[in-house]
Amino acid sequence: MELTLTIYDVATGEEERVSVDSRRFTIGRLPENDLMIDDTNLSRRHAIIETVDESLTVSDCGSQNGTFVNGRPVVGAVRLRDGDVLTFGGTKEITVEMPDGSISKTSYTRGAPAPVTQTPPKNSMQVAGKPAPVLVAPSWLNAPVVAAAAAVLILLGAGLLLALNRGSAPSRKSSEPIVVSQNSPVPANPDDIVKSDDNAADSTVKPQDDVVADSVTKPNDDSDELRIIYKHARAVMSSISDDRSPVLPSEVISQINVKVKQYAAGSSTLREELRTINQRGLGQLTPAAKANDLKLPLLVFAALAKIHQDGLRRDPIAVAQDLLPALRRLKIVFGTELANDSLLVVATLDQPPNGNFHPLQLAINKLAKDPRESVASIRTVWYLHEHQKLSSDAYDRVLEFLAIGVVAQDPRHFGVDAEPLTF
């Protein structure tokens, strides 16, 4: 869907036009974003515009000052319309333009607190240059006639629903995940969608909704086991970032599954590690993660991944505490707003940065000069490994990290005798 952003500088009155040419278009203060805005009011990775089910949406990436559409704060993913104005707490306004006219126009006056949607009132007709006609009901359409007609329609509707229920196929089991194809606008049974509770008191790693947006690749293999891997892996990616719509390529799901099967074959080491984390690790590591502004699942899964990749038996709590300085420095370089940012942190754990820059970041900036690729696509471990910018060991650590996160949500399902990790 064609989209153009017009950036208006309130202070100078200057305008700049930018075309959005990728399905995931990031906006922020740093140059590795698809649109960089040099304004201290913006976060490093502030907002993202995505194409979802043939619609364009904007989401805030956990920024400090928030994202606003026509003066209203963005909560979750907000659908964009032609004429909408985006603000990020700074001095610039971004007007959304959709030349195809597929989405109704929104009128907005600069400085106004709220938009005015140009839609006609219900039950009105307007002809250019003429007032709307007044509709008068016929004399026979009185109250008793309306009541009788309504009763007949209710009876007919009830009979039709009963007939449909009797002839319908058996209902799907509640445990079976919902996967909507990219051509389906809504799931077959919307009531089965589990809606995430962003206001929950704890930060439990919760499986993501099984509705698959266009920007998310579902596995090609429709086996139940791969569906479970896919759901749990996306939950891990959301738990380590502020990303509510993490992207996971289908081939990666199979690679994670190979790792998971190694634990299912019997891993007493992982069993003991999960028990240790549950018994005393969460209490010790929670304040440490908070003090370093890190997500607790990121710290725990990174420590377990390092233990298993190194092949050494160590106390997972001690390993996690040793990783804190490196994780903190890498977070400053790559950020953790999006799931792919956090996975870059995991991939580079054995190579902490010198100062504020990292060799991988420099490689990303060089690749970003290619106009054929979006920055959002380049800033992923999948792209960097494919283009030989990320070593096989670093890539394997990410797979180990995700596989352990998958198992930790339901260990006994994967043959590990331990309780799930609840953060």
N, C-alpha and C positions, 0 to 999 in steps of 0.2 A: 504494500500500500504506500503510495507516494506521500511524503511528508516533508515540509520545509519549516524550519524554525527561523523566525526573525528576532534577532537579539537587539533590544532597544536599551541604550544607556540613558538612564534618567538624568544623570548629571550633565552629559554633553549633548544629548539629543541625537547621537549618531546611531545608525542601524547597520546590522550585518546579517546576511542571510546564509543559512547552513542547511544542506540537504541531509536527511537521515536515510542512509542507504544500507542499513543492516538491521537484522531482527532484534539485536540487543545493542542499544546505543547508550553509552554511559556519559554522564555529565559530572564534572568535578573540577577541583582546583589544580590537580596534577596534569602534566602533559600527556601521560599515557591514557587519559580518557579520550573518547571519540570527540567530545567537545570540552575543551579546557576553558574555564572562566577564571581569570586571575583576580580573585576577590577573596579576601580572608574570611568573609562570612560563609563561604562554601566549604564543605568538607572535602577531603582528598578524593573520595568517591561519593558523590552527593546523591545522585538520582539516576535512574535507568528507565529508558523508554523501550518497550518491548512490543512485538507483534504477537498477539495471542488470539487464536481462533478468528483470524481475519479482522481483529480489532487492534487498535493501538492503545496501550496503557502506559501510565507513568507510575513508578514506585519510588519511595524514599529509601535510601540505603543506610538507614540508621544515622543520618546526619545530625549534627548538634543543633542547627537552626531550623531544620524541617524544610519540607517542600510544599508549595501551595499552588493550587489551581484556581484561578479567579478569586484569590483571597481566602480560599478555604483550605485547611491543612489536608495533606494527602495521608490517608490511612489505608494500608494495603495497596492494592493495585487500582488505580482510578482510570476509567476509560476517557480518552481524549476526543475532543470534537474540534471541528474547524472553528478557529477564532478564540480558542482557549488561551489564557495567559498564564505562564508558569513563572513563579518567583521563588527565590531561594534565600530570602532574608537579606539580600544585598541591594545594590543600586541598579540591577539590570532586570528587565522584563523580557520574557521569551514568548512570542506569539506563535501559536500553532496554525499552520496553513495546510489544508488538504484540498488540493485543486480538483480532485475527482468528484468532490461534492457528495460522497457516499454517506457522510455523517452530517447531521444537521448543523447549521451554523450557530455559534454562540456569540452574542454581542457583549463586548466588555469595554468600559470606559476607563482609561488610565486613572488610577487613584481611587476608583470606586470600590466599595467594600465587597460587593457581590455581583455576579454576572446576571444578565437577563437573557434567558433562552428565548429565541424567536420562534415560538410555536403558537399556533392559533388556539383560542379557548375551545373547549369541547362544545359540540353541538352548534357550531357557528359556521356560516358560509360567507365568503367575501368575494365579490367580483370587483375587479379593478375599476375604480372611479364610482362605485355604487355602494350604498349602505347595505349592510347585511339584512336580508329579509326576516320578518318575524313569522315564525312557524306557529300555526294555530291548529290544535287538535280537532278532529271532526266531532260532531255532536254525539254520535253513537258510542264514542270511546269514553264511557263513563267508568266510575269506580267498580261497580259489580262486574262489568265485562272484563276489566283488567284483572280482577281477582280470580275469576273463573279460568281465564287463559293461563294465568300463572300456575294455578293448581294442576291443570292438565300438563303443562310443560314439566313440572316437578315429577309427576308420576311417570311420564315418558322417560325422563332422564334417569330415574331410579331403576326402571326396567332395563334400560340399555346397559347401565353399569353392572347390573346383576348378570346379564347375559355375557358380557365381556369377561367378568371374573370367572364364570363357570368354564368358559372356553379357553382361558389363558393357560400357558404352560406353567409347570411347577415353578415356584419362586426360587431364586438363587439363594444358596447358603450365605448367611450373614458374614462368614469369614472369607468369602471369595472376593478378591479385590476387583474394583471397577477400573477398567481401562477404556478410555474413550478414544476412538481413532481420530486422526487429524481431520477427517472429513465430517465428524459428528459434532454438532454444536453443543449438545447436552448429553449427560449420561443416560443410560436406559432407565435407571431408577435413581433419581436425584436424592431420594430420602436416605439412601445408603451412604452418601458422602459424609465422611467424618470431617467436621469443620474444626480447624485448629483454634485453640483458646489462647490468644496472645496475652491475656491478662492472668494466666494461671500463676499460682504462687511459686511453684517450683519450675525448674528448667529441665524436666524430663525429656530425654530424646524421644520424640513422638513420631511415628510414621507419618509421612506426608499424605495428603489426599491423593487418591489414585487416579484422579482426572489428569490426563496428559495434555498439556498445552502444546501448541505448534512449536514453541521454542524448546521443548523438552523431548528428547528422543527416547521412546519406549523400546524395550528389547524386542528383537525380531522373533526370538523363541518365546512362544506363549505358554511355556510350561509354568506350573504353579510355583515351582521353586525359584525360577528366575524372576517371577513377579514379586516374590517375597524379598529377594536380594535387592531388586530395584527400589522397592518401597523403603526398606531399611537404610539403604545407601543414601537415598535422598534425605532421609531424616537425619543421618549423620552430618551431611553437608550443611543442612540448615542449622544444626545445633552448634556448629563451630563458626558461624558467621551470622550476619543479619539478612542473609539471602533467603527469601521465601519461595523462590522459583529456581532452584539450582538445576543446572544442565548436566546430564550424564549420558554420554554416547552409549549406544547399544552394545558396541563391542567391549566396552569397559565392564559392563555388567557381567559378561561371561568371564572376563579375567578375574574379577572379584570373586565370582563363584568358585573358580579353581582354588583360590586361596582359602575360601570358607570350607571347602571339602577337606582340606588338609586338617582343619581343626575338628571337623565332624568325624574324621577317622580315629580320633582319640588324642586329645592334647591335655595331659595332666598339668603341664606347665601353665597354660592359659587358665585352666580351672583354678589353680592356686592363686594366680595373679588376680583374677576377678574376685575371688573370695577375700583376698587381702585388701583390694580397693574398697570393697563393700564394708568390710569390718572396721578398718581404721583409716583407709586412704582418703575417703571423701572428706572426713572431718579435718584432716591435716592439710589437704591440698586446696580446699575451698578458699580459705583466707589468702593463701599464697597466690592463687590465680587471680583473685579479686584485686590484690595489691599491685599486681603487674598488668591489670586491665586485659586479662586473657579469659577466653571461654574455658570453663573447666573441662568439658569433653575434649577440646583441642589439646589440652595439657595431658590428660589421662591417656587418650588414644595414641598420642605421639610417643609417650613413654613406652607403652606396650609394643608399639610397632618397632621402636628402636631395639628393644630387648629381643624380639623374635627375629629381626633382620640380622642382628649381631650374633645370634645363636648362643647367648650367654645367660645364665641364671642369675638374676639380680633382683633386688627388692624394687618393685615398680614405683613405690613412693620415693625412694632415694633417686631413682632415675628421673622421675618427673621433676624433682627439686633441682637436679643438675641441669635440666633443660630450660629452666626458667629464664636465665639471662639471654640465651640464644633466641628463644621464642619471642621475648620482648623486643630484641633488636630487629628481628625479621618482621615482626608485625609493623614496626615503624616504616620499614622499607616497602612492604607489599600490601599492608592493610589486611583487615578481615571483614570488610563490609560485604563482599560477595564470597560465595563458597569457593570459587576458583582462586581468589586471593589467598584464602586460608590454606588451600592445598599447595600453593606455591611456598608458603611458609614451611609446611611439612616436608616438601621436596628438598628444600635447601638447608635442612637442620644441621647437616654435617659441614656446612660452609657458611658460617655467620658473616655478616657484612663488615667491612672496614669503613667505619664512618656511616654516612647516610646513604651509601650506594652499594649495590651488589652487582657482580658480573652478569647475573641473569637479567637484572633490571636493564642493564645497558644493552644486552642482546634483544630484549623486548622492544626497547626504544628504537633500535635499528630496524627490526622487522616491521615496526609500526609505520615506517616511511613508505611501505608498499601500499598504494591506494586501493589495491584489489582486495585487501584483507582488512576487516574491522579490528580495532584494538581489543574489543571484548573477546573476539575469537582467538587472537594471538596470546592473550594473557591467561592461558590455560595450560595445565601440565600435559594435556593430551596433544595439543598443537605443538608445544615446544619439544616434546619427546619425538613426535613424528618428524619434526624438522631438525632433529639431532642437536638441539640446544639444551636438552636435559638428559643426563646420563641414565643408563638402564638401572643403576642402583637407586638413584633418586626416584625414578618412576616406580620401581618396585616397592619403595618405602610408602608411597602414596597408596598403592594397591593393598599393602599390608595394613596400613592405617584404616582404610575403609572396610576391609574384611573384618578386622577386629571390632570396629564399631558396629558392624552388622550383627556379628555373633553376640556382642554384649547386650543387645536389646532383648534377645530371647535365647540364652545359651543352650538350654535343654533341647530346644528345637533343632539345634545344630550339633547335638551330641556332646555338649560340654556341661558337666554337672555343677552348675553354679547359678546363683540368683542373678537376674538382670541388673545392670547398673542403672540407677536412678539418680540423676544429678539434681 
